[in-house]
């Protein structure tokens, strides 16, 4: 004697399967449309000032930490850490052209507050003056990174057609103004 499936069990299995399909569709649609909206809102809040040209790339990691760090910067709780990345296959001129102390002064002027001596907690403004090989179209670049506990919260990378102290000062000032604008 063959036993057939109970009609109520078939209906129960059908509704269970239907519920799983509907929940899956709702989760997929929610993550696709509403997740994208939240990302767009976050990206819309990032302001790239006009002084950052097409050769510049802006990086912002965490907007809330950025807002809290503005107070530290304005009170002088920061340290400058600069360096050179020289061309490897051709003679390097970057150290002869600009000193790290002069580039440091551009940051102090842009922030409008000298760094405090030996603060316990502070932001690190790390920058690198990069010199490309002679066969590249750009002469070099500057990479500016503002960090808390070694983690970057804000950064600007700009390619330079040639090293010009006036241009370096403008880029530094623009990077600090962009940081302040996005921190508000």
Secondary structure, DSSP 4 states (H G I P E B T S, - for coil): -PPPPPHHHHHHHHHHHHHHHHHHHHHHHIIIIIHHHHHHHHHHT----TTS-TTEEEEE--HHHHHHHHHHHHTT-EEEEEEEE--SSS---HHHH--HHHHHHHHHHHHTSPPPTT-SS-EEEEEEEEE--TTSSS-EEEEEEEEETTEEEEEEEEEESS--HHHHHHHHHHHHHHHHHHH-
